[in-house]
Amino acid sequence: MYDRYGGPGVLRLTDVQVPSPAAGQVLVKIAATSINLSDWETLRGSPAYARIGGLRAPAHRTLGSDIAGVVEAVGGGVTRFRLGEEVYGDNLALKGGFAEYAVAPASVLAHKPSALTFAEASTIPQAGAIALQGTTRAGPGSRVLINGAGGGSGSFAIQLAKRAGAHVTGVDNQRKLTFMRSLGADEVIDYATDDFTRPHQPYDLVLDLVAHRSVLAYRRALSRGGRYRCVGGSVGTLLRVLTAGSVVGLLSGRSIGVLAVKEGPVHFQPLADLCADGEVAISIDRTFALEEVPAALTYVGAGQALGKVVIVPT
C-alpha cells in the first residue's frame, strides 16, 4: 500500500481486511499479477496523467491491475462467474492486484484459458490489448517499427506484426537487442546510439510505447500514407501529437496520433487464444513475491524487464 506519490520507498506491506464485492463485482483470490509501466507511473504520480482521479494523493492505495486468480465470492447480479472458477483481466479502474485478494468488476474479467498458467494469463490483459490494437495496420510487406519493443506490450507486438507478414524493427536499450531478435524482429536498434526517426527507408507503421520525440521527427520516420500511434510518454509529447500531430500528418499525407486503447476481455482474449495455442510466446522475465513489490517496480521502472514481470503472492 501507499498513501503518497513517490518512489518504491513509499510502499509498505500491511494486513487489511479482505474486501467484499459489491453488486456487479467479483472477489478474486490473487494467484498472479503482472506489472505494467502504468503501475510505475501511478506509484510516482508522473507523468501528470498518472494522477487522474487523485491529484494530491493516490486514488487507490494498492497498485496492480492485470490480475489472475480464483473466484472467491461474487456480488449481486453476477451470473457469468461462479466460486472456484479461474479468471483473469485488467482491473485498471480499481487496481488492488498487489495483494492476496482483490475486488474487480465482472465486466473486466474473463475465464482463464486452461492451457495458460496464472502467471502467463496475468501478462496479457493490458499489454495484449495495446499490442493487438497497435499492430492492426501491419500487413504483408509492410515496414513496422516498435519503440519500446523489449517490454511487455512490445514483446507481444513484435510477434503479432511478424504473424501479419510485416518487416519488423524493434527499438529499445542495448540489453534487449538479442531478446527482440529472439521474438522475430528483423532489425533492432539501440536508442542510445541510433535515431530511429532517421531511417534509411521510412516505415509504414510506428507503434511508440515511450513517446518523447517531436512531431516532425515522427513525420520524418513515416512513409507517405504511413501511420504513427503512441501509447504513453511525456505529457508534452502526447499533447503535441494530439494537436500539431494531426495537422502535420494531414499536410504531409501521414497519420500521426495517440492510440486510444479499448479495454475489456473482447480486446485481449484474441491474444490469449493465440498464446494458449502456442502461436505467440509469453515472455516472463522474473517473478517476485508480494513483499518484493518495491524491488519489482524498481526493476520495471528502470527499463530492465525483458517482457513481463509478475508478482506471485506466497
C-alpha positions in Angstrom: 0.0 0.0 0.0 1.0 3.7 -0.3 -0.5 7.0 0.7 1.5 9.4 -1.3 3.2 9.6 -4.6 6.9 8.8 -4.7 9.5 6.1 -5.3 9.3 2.4 -4.2 10.2 3.6 -0.7 6.7 4.9 -0.1 5.3 1.4 -0.3 4.6 -0.7 2.7 3.4 -4.3 3.3 0.5 -4.4 5.7 -2.5 -6.5 6.7 -6.0 -5.3 5.9 -9.5 -6.9 5.9 -10.5 -9.0 2.9 -12.7 -6.8 0.7 -16.3 -7.7 -0.1 -17.6 -7.5 -3.6 -20.5 -5.1 -4.3 -23.2 -5.6 -6.9 -21.6 -6.5 -10.2 -18.2 -7.2 -8.7 -16.2 -10.3 -8.1 -13.7 -11.1 -5.3 -10.7 -12.8 -6.7 -8.1 -14.7 -4.7 -5.0 -13.5 -6.5 -2.6 -16.1 -7.9 -0.5 -13.7 -10.1 -0.5 -10.0 -11.0 1.8 -8.7 -13.8 3.4 -5.3 -13.6 2.7 -2.7 -16.3 4.5 0.6 -16.8 1.3 2.3 -15.7 1.9 0.8 -12.2 5.3 2.6 -12.1 3.8 5.8 -13.3 0.9 5.7 -10.8 3.3 5.0 -8.0 5.3 8.1 -8.8 2.4 10.2 -9.9 4.3 11.1 -13.1 3.6 11.9 -15.9 0.8 14.1 -14.8 -1.9 12.0 -16.3 -1.0 9.2 -13.8 -2.7 11.4 -11.2 -6.1 11.3 -12.8 -8.7 10.7 -10.1 -6.1 11.5 -7.4 -4.3 14.8 -7.9 -2.8 15.2 -4.5 -2.8 11.6 -3.2 -3.3 8.2 -4.9 -6.9 7.4 -5.7 -6.2 3.7 -4.9 -3.8 2.7 -2.1 -2.9 -0.7 -3.7 -1.5 -0.9 -7.2 -1.7 -3.8 -9.7 -4.3 -4.1 -12.4 -3.5 -7.2 -14.5 -4.8 -9.9 -12.3 -5.3 -13.7 -12.5 -6.8 -15.9 -9.8 -9.7 -17.8 -8.5 -13.3 -16.5 -7.8 -13.7 -16.3 -4.0 -17.1 -14.6 -4.0 -19.5 -12.7 -6.3 -21.6 -9.7 -5.7 -25.3 -9.3 -6.6 -26.3 -9.7 -10.2 -23.1 -11.5 -11.2 -24.1 -14.7 -13.1 -21.2 -15.1 -15.5 -18.8 -16.4 -12.8 -19.0 -19.0 -10.1 -17.0 -19.7 -7.0 -13.8 -21.6 -7.8 -13.5 -20.6 -11.4 -10.2 -19.3 -12.8 -10.3 -15.8 -14.1 -8.0 -13.0 -15.4 -8.4 -9.4 -16.5 -7.3 -5.8 -16.4 -8.7 -4.2 -13.2 -7.4 -0.8 -14.2 -10.3 1.2 -12.6 -9.9 -0.3 -9.1 -6.5 -1.9 -9.2 -5.5 -3.7 -5.9 -3.7 -6.7 -7.5 -0.6 -6.5 -5.4 -2.5 -8.3 -2.6 -3.8 -11.7 -1.7 -7.4 -10.7 -2.6 -8.8 -8.0 -5.0 -12.3 -6.9 -6.0 -12.9 -6.3 -9.7 -16.0 -5.5 -11.9 -17.2 -8.7 -13.5 -17.1 -6.9 -16.8 -13.3 -6.7 -16.9 -12.8 -10.4 -16.2 -12.7 -13.5 -18.5 -12.3 -17.2 -17.8 -8.6 -18.1 -17.9 -7.6 -20.5 -20.7 -6.7 -23.8 -19.1 -3.6 -24.0 -21.3 -2.1 -20.9 -19.5 -0.7 -20.7 -16.0 -2.0 -17.9 -13.8 1.3 -16.1 -14.2 1.1 -16.3 -18.0 -2.5 -15.2 -18.1 -1.7 -12.2 -15.9 0.7 -10.8 -18.6 -1.9 -10.5 -21.3 -4.8 -8.1 -20.5 -3.3 -4.6 -20.7 -0.2 -5.4 -22.7 -2.1 -7.6 -25.0 -4.8 -5.1 -25.8 -2.2 -2.5 -26.6 -0.2 -4.9 -28.8 -3.3 -6.1 -30.7 -4.7 -2.6 -31.4 -1.3 -1.1 -32.1 -0.5 -3.6 -34.8 -3.8 -3.8 -36.7 -2.4 -2.0 -39.7 0.6 -4.4 -40.0 0.4 -6.5 -43.1 2.4 -8.5 -45.7 5.4 -6.5 -46.8 4.7 -3.5 -44.6 7.6 -1.9 -42.6 6.7 -1.7 -38.9 8.8 -0.1 -36.1 8.0 -0.6 -32.5 9.7 1.7 -30.0 10.0 0.1 -26.6 9.7 -3.3 -28.2 11.6 -5.2 -25.4 8.9 -4.7 -22.8 5.5 -6.3 -22.2 3.4 -4.8 -24.9 6.4 -4.6 -27.3 7.2 -8.3 -26.9 3.7 -9.2 -28.0 3.6 -6.5 -30.7 6.8 -7.8 -32.4 5.2 -11.3 -32.7 1.8 -10.1 -33.9 3.4 -7.8 -36.6 5.5 -10.7 -37.8 2.5 -13.0 -37.9 0.9 -10.4 -40.2 3.8 -10.6 -42.6 5.5 -7.3 -41.7 9.2 -6.5 -41.7 9.7 -5.5 -38.0 12.2 -3.3 -36.4 12.4 -3.2 -32.6 13.8 -0.3 -30.6 15.0 -0.4 -27.0 18.1 -0.3 -24.9 21.2 -2.3 -25.7 20.4 -5.0 -23.1 17.3 -6.0 -25.0 18.6 -6.3 -28.6 19.2 -10.1 -28.5 15.8 -10.6 -26.8 14.0 -8.6 -29.5 15.7 -10.7 -32.2 14.6 -13.9 -30.4 11.0 -12.8 -30.8 11.3 -12.4 -34.5 12.4 -8.8 -35.0 14.1 -8.4 -38.4 16.2 -5.4 -37.3 16.9 -4.0 -33.8 18.0 -0.5 -32.8 19.7 0.7 -29.6 18.1 4.0 -29.0 21.2 5.3 -27.2 23.3 5.0 -30.3 20.9 5.3 -33.3 18.0 7.6 -34.1 15.0 5.6 -35.4 13.4 8.7 -36.8 16.1 8.9 -39.4 15.7 5.6 -41.1 17.3 4.5 -44.4 13.8 3.5 -45.5 10.7 5.0 -43.9 8.1 2.9 -42.0 4.5 2.3 -42.8 3.6 1.9 -39.2 5.3 3.1 -36.0 3.9 2.0 -32.6 5.6 4.1 -30.0 5.3 2.9 -26.4 7.6 5.5 -24.9 7.0 8.7 -26.9 9.2 11.7 -26.2 10.3 13.0 -29.7 8.9 15.9 -31.8 6.0 15.6 -34.2 8.3 16.5 -37.1 10.7 13.7 -36.2 7.8 11.2 -36.2 6.7 12.5 -39.6 10.2 12.0 -40.9 10.2 8.4 -39.9 7.0 7.6 -41.8 6.4 6.8 -45.5 3.7 8.7 -47.3 0.4 7.2 -46.2 2.2 5.8 -43.1 0.7 5.7 -39.6 2.2 6.7 -36.2 0.5 5.9 -32.9 1.8 6.4 -29.4 0.8 4.9 -26.1 2.2 6.7 -23.1 5.1 9.1 -22.9 5.7 12.6 -21.6 2.6 14.9 -21.3 4.2 17.4 -23.6 4.8 14.9 -26.3 1.3 13.5 -26.1 -0.2 17.0 -26.3 1.9 17.8 -29.3 0.9 14.6 -31.0 -2.8 15.3 -30.3 -2.6 18.9 -31.6 0.2 19.5 -34.0 0.4 15.8 -35.0 -3.0 15.8 -36.7 -2.1 19.0 -38.7 1.4 17.8 -39.7 0.0 14.5 -40.7 -2.7 15.9 -42.8 -0.4 18.3 -44.6 2.2 15.5 -45.3 -0.1 12.7 -46.2 0.6 10.8 -43.0 -1.4 9.8 -39.9 0.0 10.9 -36.6 -1.9 10.4 -33.4 -2.4 8.7 -30.0 -3.6 5.1 -29.8 -6.9 5.2 -27.9 -6.7 1.7 -26.3 -10.0 -0.1 -25.9 -10.3 -2.1 -22.7 -12.1 -5.3 -21.7 -12.0 -9.0 -22.5 -13.0 -8.7 -26.1 -9.9 -6.7 -26.7 -7.4 -9.1 -25.1 -8.9 -12.5 -25.4 -7.8 -13.0 -29.1 -4.2 -12.8 -27.9 -4.8 -15.2 -25.1 -6.2 -17.7 -27.6 -3.0 -17.3 -29.7 -0.8 -17.8 -26.6 -2.8 -20.8 -25.5 -2.4 -22.3 -29.0 1.3 -21.7 -28.9 1.2 -19.2 -31.8 2.5 -16.3 -29.7 5.1 -16.7 -26.9 4.7 -15.2 -23.4 7.9 -13.8 -22.1 8.2 -13.6 -18.3 11.5 -12.2 -17.2 11.1 -12.6 -13.4 8.6 -13.3 -10.7 8.6 -11.6 -7.3 6.9 -12.3 -4.0 4.4 -9.8 -2.6 6.9 -8.4 -0.2 9.3 -7.8 -3.1 6.9 -5.4 -5.0 9.1 -2.4 -4.4 12.1 -4.2 -6.0 9.9 -5.4 -8.8 8.6 -1.9 -9.6 12.2 -0.5 -9.5 13.3 -3.2 -12.0 10.4 -2.3 -14.4 10.8 1.4 -13.9 14.5 1.2 -14.8 13.5 -0.3 -18.2 15.3 -3.6 -17.5 12.5 -6.1 -17.9 12.7 -8.4 -20.9 9.0 -8.8 -21.5 6.9 -9.0 -18.3 7.5 -9.1 -14.6 4.9 -10.9 -12.4 4.1 -10.8 -8.7 3.1 -14.1 -7.1 1.7 -13.9 -3.6 3.2 -16.5 -1.3 
